[in-house]
Amino acid sequence: MANVTQELIIRKIFLYKYSLSFVKEVSIWGRQCVKREGLLIKLVDEEGKESWGEVAPIPFDKAIIESCVSEYLSLKKRLINPIYNEIVKNITSPYSRFGLYSAVKQNTWGMRSDIQSDFGIVINALLLGEEEEILIRLKELYERGFRVFKLKAGNNKIEEVIRLLSNIGEVYGENLRLILDLNKGLDLKSALYMLPQVANMEFIAYVEDPVNRVEDLKPLLEECGIKVGVDEFLVSDWVYVQSYCEKYGDRLVMIIKPSILFGNECWEKIIVNRHLEKVFSSSWETGVGTRAVLMMSHEINGGYIHTGIDTYSYFAEDICTPKLNTKRPKIPVREVMSPFKVDESKIELCGEVIF
């Protein structure tokens, strides 16, 4: 990964649990959730400089969180030379690796030449709800400057979705790009009925997670001339997805969630493959992890390909200040890399490693 100080010497790692409420109940991987639980990690380097990272597993399972805590605490017994490059070799969980990496990234931001850059990282806007509500929100966001949108339609009837898309196309034509997220809501028969009707709508960038079985991606790609975004199957069925990449790679979009995938086989193979289109996405991280996702997207995609950080808007408040302003179509690099302060009264110390 670009711009990581591989030889950064880490003297201390502090682990903190957090629990952060959503503005309303949300469905995440089939579970109804009212809050996000995870870990923040604070690194202290040999000069005493502090930086923050985030461990944000999905599902929000206490056992997974405790496992990540144990993994960090065991580093003391296994390491002689506490530099980033050695520490990360001794961590196996993608969640823990992302936490370490995001903290090291924040440590190095002050050394970057683009820290004051006004260049804007493009983000998409989220559309969900009933048709009238969606069209009103779309108009407001479009007038605010947004041109990339994600429509969540996994629970809607096919005819309703087609009608809504037709209305959007009539009003906006090719002046916007829309991701249709079906949340694995269709069986193969339904997908083969719906997607050919969507394929000729040129404003649709791709259809994300259209089918509920990974095996159905292959016949879908063979029959329908539309790009397909792959999100959840990267976690559960990477072997299948990888087998489709050689033949259908030009019509696949990999939805990369760093806090879930970082450092595993899927991540390593997708990141180095220049022929695969990649879209970076948040995964219900606080402002700490969301900043890291934005910077990864900026470094790998150049900031021009949209980044999905819509999950961040569901928090009633953030653990760190200033809160990221996601009400604009672009977030300046300098805003992402500007110093932020973690409110330690909102987090609970649960372990520390001193090398």
N, C-alpha and C positions, 0 to 999 in steps of 0.2 A: 504494500500500500504506500501511496505517495506521502512524503513529508512526515513520516514517523521517525522520531529519534530512537533508532533501534538500541543505541547504547545508553539511553537515559538510565541513570542510577536511581533506584527507588529505595528510600530508607524506611518508609512507614506506609502501611495501608490500613485505613480505618474503615470499618463497615457499619452502615446505618440502615435500619429498616424504615420504610415509609409506607403510609397508607393515605391515598389522596382520593377524595370523592369526585364522582362525575356529576354534571349538572342534571342528568336524568339517567334512569336505568338503561343499560345498553346490552345487546346480545353479542357475545364474543365467543366464537367457536362453540356455539350451541349452549352457552351458559349465560344466564341473566346476571349482570354485574352492576353494583352500585358504587364500587370504588376500585382503584388500582393499588395493588400491593407489589412491592419490589425492594431493591437495594440501591443505595447510593454508595459509591466508594470514593474516599478521599486519599489521594496519593500525596506524599511529601518526598521531594527529591533531595539530593545531597546538599543543595543550597537552601533548603527549607521552604522552597516554593510549593504551594498547595494547588492541586487541580482535582476536578471532579469527574466521575464517570457514573454510568448507570447500568444496573443489571435488571432487565425488564422481561422476565419470562412470561410466556403464554402457554397454558392457562396460568392464572394467578394462584398457583398451588403452593401452599406453605411448605410442603415437603421439598419442592424444587428450590425454593428460596433458601431453606436450611441446607440443602445440598451444596448450593453455591457458596454459602458462608463457610461450610466445612472445607470446601475446595481451596478457598483463599487461606484459611487458617492453617492448612497443612503445608503451605508453601515454606514456612519457616524451617520445617524438618528436611525439606528436599532441595533447598537452594544454598549454594555457596556464594555465587556471584549474582546479586539482586539487580540485574539490568533487565529492561523490558524484554529483550530478545530471548533471554533465558527463562524469565517468568512465564511468558506466554507458551513456551514449550511444555511447561508443567501444568497447564490448564487444559482440560478436555471439553468442558461445557461451552457451547457457543455463547450462552448468556454471560458467563463469567469472562470469556475472552472479549466480548464487546464492552463489558464494563471497564476492563483494564485498558483496552485500546482507546475508548472514548476519553478516559482520564488523561492518558498520555498525549492524545491529540490536543486536548485543551491546554496542557502544559506547554506545548510547542507553538501555539497560535501567535504568541507575542513575537516570535522570531520570523514570521512570514512577511514577505514584501507586500502582500495584498491585504493586510489587516485593515487598512482604511479604504478598501475598494468600495465604490458605489455600485459595482456590478450586482445585478439582482438575480437571485436564484428563483426560477419559475416554480410556482406551486399551483396545484389544482384546487378547485372548490368542490365541495360535496353537495350533492342534491339527493334528498330523500323525502318521503312522505307521499301525500296524495297529489294527483296531477295538478290541481289548481295551485296548491302550495309550492310545488316544484317550479311551475312556470313563473310564479311571482318572484321566487328567490332567484331563479335564473336571470330574469330581467334586471333585478337589483345588482347582482354580481357582475353581469355583463357591463352594465353602466359604470361600475366601479373599476373596470379594466380587465377583469378575468376573461381568459379565452380558452382555458382548459378546465373541463368539468368531469366529475365522476358521478354517474347516476347509479344509485343502489336500487336494484329492482329484483332481487332474488325472491321476494315474497309476492310479487305482483303477477297477475294473469298475463299470459302472452299477448292477448289481444289488447289489453290495456297498455302494455309497454310499447307495442307497435304503434298504437294511436298516439301515444305521447311523443315518441321519436319522430313521427311524421309531422306533428305540430311544431316541434322544435326545428326540424329541417325547413319547414315552410317559412318560419320567421327569420332564422339565422343563417340558413344555407351553409356555406363552407367558411363562415366567419368565426366558427369556434371548432374545438376538438372535444369530443365526448367519449369517455370510457364508460362502457356499459358493464357494470359489475353484477353478475347474476348469482354470486355467492354459492356456486355448486347447486343451483336450484332446479336444474333440468335433468331428466333422463335423456338418453340418446335420441329416442324418437321425437320428443318435444324439441330438442335442440336442432335436429335436422329439419324440423318444420319451421322453427323460428329464424334461425341464423341466415338462411338464404334471403329472407325478406329484409334483413338488416344489412346484408353485404353490399347492397347498392346505395346505401346511405353514406355518402362520401365524408360526412363530418364525423363519423364514428372512427375513432383511432383504433380501438380493439375491444373485444368482448372478454371480460375477465372471469375466470373460473365458471364457464358456462355449464359444465356437466358434473354430476355427483360421483362419477367413477373415472379414475384416471385412464382405464383401458378405452374409454369412449372418446378420448381426445384424438386418437389416431383416425378412426373413421370420420370424425367431425372435420379434421384437417383435410382429409382426402376429398370430402364432398363439398365443403363450403369455402369459398374464396375470401376469407376474412381473417384478420389477425386475431390470435387468441392469447390473452394474458394468463400466465400461470402463477398462482400465488400459493395457496395452501398445499398443493401437490408437491411443491419444492421441499416441504418439510416431511410430508408423509410418504411420498412415492417418487423420490428423485431418480431411482433406477429406471422407471418407466419414462419419465420426462427426458432424461438423458438420451434414451434410445430413440426418441422422436426428433431430437435436435439436428441430426445429420441431414435428414430428408426434408424436414419442415422448419428448420431453423429460421428461415426468412419470414415465416408467418407466426413465430412465437415471440412473445414479450415476457421476459422474466421479471416478476415483481419481487424485488430484493428487499427483505426486511432484515437489516443488519443485526438487530438485537436478538434475532432468532437463529440466523444462519451463519453468523460470523465465524470464519475459520474452519467450517466443516467441509466435507468433500464437495458438496453442491456449490458452496460459496467459492471455493478455490477454482473450480472449473468454469463457472460462469464469469467471474470477474476477469479472467485472462482471455476469454473468448471474445475477440473484437467483432465477430460476426453476429453475436446475439444482442438483440436490443434489450436494454436494461432500464427499469424504472425503479427508483428507490422509494421506499415507503416506511412510514413510522409504524409503530406497533404498540400504541398506547403508552409511550414514554412520557415522562415529565419534560420540562424544558431542558434539563441536562442532556438526556439522551436524544431529544429531538434536534438539538444543535449539532450533535455528532452526525446524525443521519443527513442533515442538510449539507454538512461539509463533505461527507463521503460522496454525496450526489454531485456536488460542485466539482470535486477533484476528478471523479471518474467520468461523469457525463458532461462536464463543462458548465453545468447550471442551466443549459438551454432546454434539456428534456425535463419535463415537469417532475416535481417531487411531491409525493403524497404524504402530507402531514396533517390530514384532517382529524385524526384521532386526538390531536393535542387540544382542539377546540372544545372537547367534551369535559375538560377539567374545570371545576368551579373556580379554582385558584391554582397557582403553581407553587412549587417548593422553592424556586429560585426567582430572583428579580434582577433585571427587569423582565417582565413577561414578553415572549415573542409576539410581535404584531402580525397575525396571520390574516388580517382583513384586507390585505393588498395582494395583487397578483404576483408580486416579486418581493423577496426579502433580501436586502443588501448584505453582501458578505461581511462588511464591517459590523453590521448589527449582530450577526450570528457569532462573530469572533470577539465581540466586545466583552469585557469582564462582566461576570455576573456573580451574585452573592446567594449562597444557599442559606435558607433560614433553618438553622440547626435546632430551633425549638420545635420544628415540625417533624423531626426525624429522631430515631432511637438508636444509640450506639449499641452494636451487638457483637463487636469483635475487633481486634486489631492485630496487625503483624508488624513487628519491628525487626529489621534485619541488622 
